[in-house]
Amino acid sequence: MLQEIWVATKFKGDHCVLDNDRRIDECRGVELWQLLSKAVRIQAETELTLSAQ
C-alpha cells in the first residue's frame, strides 16, 4: 500500500501520510481531498470541492 503522497502545485508542495485510512498533510493536518480542492480552486480560479465519495 502507498504510504506517502507528495502533492506539488504552482504555489507550494505538500506531503500527505496515511493515518487510519485517511491521507493527512503532515504540516497542516488537513485531509488530502481538502488540500487538492484548495489547490485546484486557486490554480483554476474557480470553485470546486473534491471528495473520496
Biopython code that builds the backbone (N, CA, C, O; Angstrom):
import numpy as np
from Bio.PDB.StructureBuilder import StructureBuilder

atoms = [
    (1, "MET", "N", (0.838, -1.182, 0.000)),
    (1, "MET", "CA", (0.000, 0.000, 0.000)),
    (1, "MET", "C", (0.882, 1.244, 0.000)),
    (1, "MET", "O", (1.915, 1.294, 0.668)),
    (2, "LEU", "N", (0.456, 2.238, -0.757)),
    (2, "LEU", "CA", (1.160, 3.506, -0.829)),
    (2, "LEU", "C", (1.087, 4.199, 0.528)),
    (2, "LEU", "O", (-0.007, 4.406, 1.054)),
    (3, "GLN", "N", (2.224, 4.557, 1.096)),
    (3, "GLN", "CA", (2.255, 5.141, 2.436)),
    (3, "GLN", "C", (2.296, 6.667, 2.433)),
    (3, "GLN", "O", (1.787, 7.298, 3.359)),
    (4, "GLU", "N", (2.901, 7.272, 1.394)),
    (4, "GLU", "CA", (3.059, 8.722, 1.357)),
    (4, "GLU", "C", (2.702, 9.241, -0.023)),
    (4, "GLU", "O", (2.899, 8.556, -1.027)),
    (5, "ILE", "N", (2.172, 10.465, -0.064)),
    (5, "ILE", "CA", (1.864, 11.129, -1.324)),
    (5, "ILE", "C", (2.421, 12.552, -1.250)),
    (5, "ILE", "O", (2.187, 13.267, -0.276)),
    (6, "TRP", "N", (3.149, 12.952, -2.274)),
    (6, "TRP", "CA", (3.625, 14.318, -2.409)),
    (6, "TRP", "C", (2.732, 15.008, -3.419)),
    (6, "TRP", "O", (2.468, 14.463, -4.490)),
    (7, "VAL", "N", (2.263, 16.209, -3.089)),
    (7, "VAL", "CA", (1.436, 17.000, -3.994)),
    (7, "VAL", "C", (2.180, 18.293, -4.287)),
    (7, "VAL", "O", (2.466, 19.076, -3.381)),
    (8, "ALA", "N", (2.491, 18.510, -5.565)),
    (8, "ALA", "CA", (3.196, 19.728, -5.968)),
    (8, "ALA", "C", (2.261, 20.598, -6.797)),
    (8, "ALA", "O", (1.623, 20.120, -7.734)),
    (9, "THR", "N", (2.184, 21.879, -6.446)),
    (9, "THR", "CA", (1.377, 22.836, -7.191)),
    (9, "THR", "C", (2.272, 23.994, -7.602)),
    (9, "THR", "O", (3.461, 24.011, -7.284)),
    (10, "LYS", "N", (1.702, 24.956, -8.305)),
    (10, "LYS", "CA", (2.470, 26.128, -8.720)),
    (10, "LYS", "C", (2.911, 26.977, -7.532)),
    (10, "LYS", "O", (3.886, 27.723, -7.628)),
    (11, "PHE", "N", (2.200, 26.864, -6.416)),
    (11, "PHE", "CA", (2.460, 27.747, -5.284)),
    (11, "PHE", "C", (3.078, 27.087, -4.061)),
    (11, "PHE", "O", (3.560, 27.786, -3.171)),
    (12, "LYS", "N", (3.077, 25.726, -3.990)),
    (12, "LYS", "CA", (3.688, 25.052, -2.843)),
    (12, "LYS", "C", (3.710, 23.542, -3.050)),
    (12, "LYS", "O", (3.203, 23.035, -4.051)),
    (13, "GLY", "N", (4.293, 22.845, -2.112)),
    (13, "GLY", "CA", (4.299, 21.392, -2.123)),
    (13, "GLY", "C", (3.823, 20.880, -0.773)),
    (13, "GLY", "O", (4.058, 21.517, 0.254)),
    (14, "ASP", "N", (3.157, 19.738, -0.771)),
    (14, "ASP", "CA", (2.630, 19.166, 0.460)),
    (14, "ASP", "C", (2.943, 17.682, 0.522)),
    (14, "ASP", "O", (3.070, 17.017, -0.507)),
    (15, "HIS", "N", (3.066, 17.179, 1.720)),
    (15, "HIS", "CA", (3.396, 15.781, 1.965)),
    (15, "HIS", "C", (2.293, 15.166, 2.807)),
    (15, "HIS", "O", (2.072, 15.582, 3.945)),
    (16, "CYS", "N", (1.594, 14.175, 2.254)),
    (16, "CYS", "CA", (0.488, 13.523, 2.963)),
    (16, "CYS", "C", (0.877, 12.098, 3.340)),
    (16, "CYS", "O", (1.486, 11.373, 2.554)),
    (17, "VAL", "N", (0.515, 11.721, 4.544)),
    (17, "VAL", "CA", (0.805, 10.375, 5.034)),
    (17, "VAL", "C", (-0.504, 9.646, 5.335)),
    (17, "VAL", "O", (-1.537, 10.279, 5.555)),
    (18, "LEU", "N", (-0.456, 8.340, 5.342)),
    (18, "LEU", "CA", (-1.616, 7.517, 5.671)),
    (18, "LEU", "C", (-1.815, 7.507, 7.178)),
    (18, "LEU", "O", (-0.892, 7.209, 7.936)),
    (19, "ASP", "N", (-3.050, 7.842, 7.611)),
    (19, "ASP", "CA", (-3.369, 7.881, 9.035)),
    (19, "ASP", "C", (-4.788, 7.341, 9.216)),
    (19, "ASP", "O", (-5.760, 8.052, 8.963)),
    (20, "ASN", "N", (-4.907, 6.090, 9.652)),
    (20, "ASN", "CA", (-6.225, 5.471, 9.860)),
    (20, "ASN", "C", (-7.125, 5.586, 8.635)),
    (20, "ASN", "O", (-8.253, 6.071, 8.735)),
    (21, "ASP", "N", (-6.637, 5.147, 7.489)),
    (21, "ASP", "CA", (-7.382, 5.152, 6.228)),
    (21, "ASP", "C", (-7.651, 6.538, 5.671)),
    (21, "ASP", "O", (-8.476, 6.683, 4.768)),
    (22, "ARG", "N", (-6.987, 7.551, 6.176)),
    (22, "ARG", "CA", (-7.112, 8.909, 5.636)),
    (22, "ARG", "C", (-5.728, 9.402, 5.263)),
    (22, "ARG", "O", (-4.743, 9.027, 5.898)),
    (23, "ARG", "N", (-5.644, 10.231, 4.249)),
    (23, "ARG", "CA", (-4.389, 10.874, 3.864)),
    (23, "ARG", "C", (-4.372, 12.262, 4.489)),
    (23, "ARG", "O", (-5.241, 13.086, 4.206)),
    (24, "ILE", "N", (-3.380, 12.518, 5.341)),
    (24, "ILE", "CA", (-3.305, 13.767, 6.093)),
    (24, "ILE", "C", (-2.018, 14.506, 5.740)),
    (24, "ILE", "O", (-0.942, 13.909, 5.689)),
    (25, "ASP", "N", (-2.138, 15.818, 5.495)),
    (25, "ASP", "CA", (-0.975, 16.682, 5.256)),
    (25, "ASP", "C", (-0.223, 16.802, 6.579)),
    (25, "ASP", "O", (-0.796, 17.227, 7.583)),
    (26, "GLU", "N", (1.039, 16.435, 6.583)),
    (26, "GLU", "CA", (1.827, 16.438, 7.828)),
    (26, "GLU", "C", (1.972, 17.812, 8.460)),
    (26, "GLU", "O", (1.987, 17.920, 9.686)),
    (27, "CYS", "N", (2.079, 18.858, 7.660)),
    (27, "CYS", "CA", (2.297, 20.198, 8.215)),
    (27, "CYS", "C", (1.013, 20.880, 8.675)),
    (27, "CYS", "O", (0.994, 21.539, 9.714)),
    (28, "ARG", "N", (-0.058, 20.720, 7.901)),
    (28, "ARG", "CA", (-1.284, 21.460, 8.180)),
    (28, "ARG", "C", (-2.371, 20.631, 8.852)),
    (28, "ARG", "O", (-3.304, 21.187, 9.431)),
    (29, "GLY", "N", (-2.260, 19.310, 8.780)),
    (29, "GLY", "CA", (-3.245, 18.445, 9.416)),
    (29, "GLY", "C", (-4.562, 18.328, 8.672)),
    (29, "GLY", "O", (-5.548, 17.854, 9.236)),
    (30, "VAL", "N", (-4.598, 18.756, 7.402)),
    (30, "VAL", "CA", (-5.832, 18.648, 6.614)),
    (30, "VAL", "C", (-5.784, 17.394, 5.749)),
    (30, "VAL", "O", (-4.711, 16.879, 5.438)),
    (31, "GLU", "N", (-6.973, 16.909, 5.365)),
    (31, "GLU", "CA", (-7.033, 15.717, 4.523)),
    (31, "GLU", "C", (-6.624, 16.035, 3.090)),
    (31, "GLU", "O", (-6.720, 17.173, 2.632)),
    (32, "LEU", "N", (-6.165, 14.997, 2.398)),
    (32, "LEU", "CA", (-5.732, 15.131, 1.013)),
    (32, "LEU", "C", (-6.794, 15.789, 0.145)),
    (32, "LEU", "O", (-6.468, 16.641, -0.683)),
    (33, "TRP", "N", (-8.066, 15.411, 0.316)),
    (33, "TRP", "CA", (-9.135, 15.965, -0.521)),
    (33, "TRP", "C", (-9.277, 17.462, -0.302)),
    (33, "TRP", "O", (-9.527, 18.200, -1.255)),
    (34, "GLN", "N", (-9.123, 17.922, 0.925)),
    (34, "GLN", "CA", (-9.186, 19.359, 1.202)),
    (34, "GLN", "C", (-8.026, 20.077, 0.525)),
    (34, "GLN", "O", (-8.197, 21.138, -0.075)),
    (35, "LEU", "N", (-6.862, 19.487, 0.633)),
    (35, "LEU", "CA", (-5.664, 20.058, 0.030)),
    (35, "LEU", "C", (-5.810, 20.149, -1.494)),
    (35, "LEU", "O", (-5.498, 21.184, -2.083)),
    (36, "LEU", "N", (-6.281, 19.075, -2.133)),
    (36, "LEU", "CA", (-6.462, 19.066, -3.581)),
    (36, "LEU", "C", (-7.544, 20.050, -4.017)),
    (36, "LEU", "O", (-7.381, 20.738, -5.025)),
    (37, "SER", "N", (-8.635, 20.125, -3.277)),
    (37, "SER", "CA", (-9.709, 21.073, -3.611)),
    (37, "SER", "C", (-9.184, 22.504, -3.605)),
    (37, "SER", "O", (-9.460, 23.275, -4.524)),
    (38, "LYS", "N", (-8.432, 22.855, -2.575)),
    (38, "LYS", "CA", (-7.886, 24.206, -2.482)),
    (38, "LYS", "C", (-6.900, 24.478, -3.618)),
    (38, "LYS", "O", (-6.926, 25.553, -4.218)),
    (39, "ALA", "N", (-6.040, 23.520, -3.911)),
    (39, "ALA", "CA", (-5.054, 23.696, -4.976)),
    (39, "ALA", "C", (-5.739, 23.906, -6.330)),
    (39, "ALA", "O", (-5.333, 24.776, -7.100)),
    (40, "VAL", "N", (-6.768, 23.119, -6.620)),
    (40, "VAL", "CA", (-7.489, 23.259, -7.891)),
    (40, "VAL", "C", (-8.223, 24.593, -7.942)),
    (40, "VAL", "O", (-8.204, 25.267, -8.972)),
    (41, "ARG", "N", (-8.876, 24.987, -6.838)),
    (41, "ARG", "CA", (-9.579, 26.277, -6.793)),
    (41, "ARG", "C", (-8.634, 27.424, -7.104)),
    (41, "ARG", "O", (-8.959, 28.303, -7.902)),
    (42, "ILE", "N", (-7.477, 27.416, -6.481)),
    (42, "ILE", "CA", (-6.518, 28.508, -6.669)),
    (42, "ILE", "C", (-5.967, 28.510, -8.093)),
    (42, "ILE", "O", (-5.933, 29.553, -8.745)),
    (43, "GLN", "N", (-5.546, 27.370, -8.565)),
    (43, "GLN", "CA", (-4.917, 27.313, -9.886)),
    (43, "GLN", "C", (-5.915, 27.489, -11.029)),
    (43, "GLN", "O", (-5.573, 28.070, -12.059)),
    (44, "ALA", "N", (-7.136, 27.000, -10.862)),
    (44, "ALA", "CA", (-8.140, 27.107, -11.921)),
    (44, "ALA", "C", (-8.973, 28.389, -11.776)),
    (44, "ALA", "O", (-9.723, 28.757, -12.681)),
    (45, "GLU", "N", (-8.833, 29.058, -10.632)),
    (45, "GLU", "CA", (-9.596, 30.271, -10.319)),
    (45, "GLU", "C", (-11.102, 30.022, -10.445)),
    (45, "GLU", "O", (-11.824, 30.818, -11.046)),
    (46, "THR", "N", (-11.564, 28.907, -9.868)),
    (46, "THR", "CA", (-12.974, 28.552, -9.873)),
    (46, "THR", "C", (-13.313, 27.745, -8.628)),
    (46, "THR", "O", (-12.430, 27.120, -8.040)),
    (47, "GLU", "N", (-14.564, 27.748, -8.221)),
    (47, "GLU", "CA", (-14.980, 26.974, -7.053)),
    (47, "GLU", "C", (-15.087, 25.494, -7.413)),
    (47, "GLU", "O", (-15.620, 25.125, -8.460)),
    (48, "LEU", "N", (-14.569, 24.664, -6.523)),
    (48, "LEU", "CA", (-14.587, 23.223, -6.739)),
    (48, "LEU", "C", (-14.342, 22.532, -5.410)),
    (48, "LEU", "O", (-13.515, 22.988, -4.621)),
    (49, "THR", "N", (-15.046, 21.439, -5.150)),
    (49, "THR", "CA", (-14.819, 20.652, -3.952)),
    (49, "THR", "C", (-14.670, 19.185, -4.372)),
    (49, "THR", "O", (-15.558, 18.631, -5.019)),
    (50, "LEU", "N", (-13.562, 18.568, -4.007)),
    (50, "LEU", "CA", (-13.301, 17.168, -4.306)),
    (50, "LEU", "C", (-13.555, 16.335, -3.061)),
    (50, "LEU", "O", (-13.413, 16.819, -1.938)),
    (51, "SER", "N", (-13.937, 15.069, -3.269)),
    (51, "SER", "CA", (-14.110, 14.159, -2.143)),
    (51, "SER", "C", (-13.866, 12.734, -2.597)),
    (51, "SER", "O", (-13.841, 12.450, -3.795)),
    (52, "ALA", "N", (-13.687, 11.844, -1.642)),
    (52, "ALA", "CA", (-13.437, 10.427, -1.941)),
    (52, "ALA", "C", (-14.723, 9.712, -2.287)),
    (52, "ALA", "O", (-14.665, 8.598, -2.809)),
    (53, "GLN", "N", (-15.852, 10.278, -2.032)),
    (53, "GLN", "CA", (-17.160, 9.645, -2.266)),
    (53, "GLN", "C", (-17.587, 9.794, -3.702)),
    (53, "GLN", "O", (-18.660, 9.324, -4.080)),
]
sb = StructureBuilder()
sb.init_structure("model")
sb.init_model(0)
sb.init_chain("A")
sb.init_seg("    ")
for serial, (resi, resn, name, xyz) in enumerate(atoms, 1):
    if name == "N":
        sb.init_residue(resn, " ", resi, " ")
    sb.init_atom(name, np.array(xyz, "f"), 0.0, 1.0, " ", f" {name:<3s}", serial, name[0])
structure = sb.get_structure()
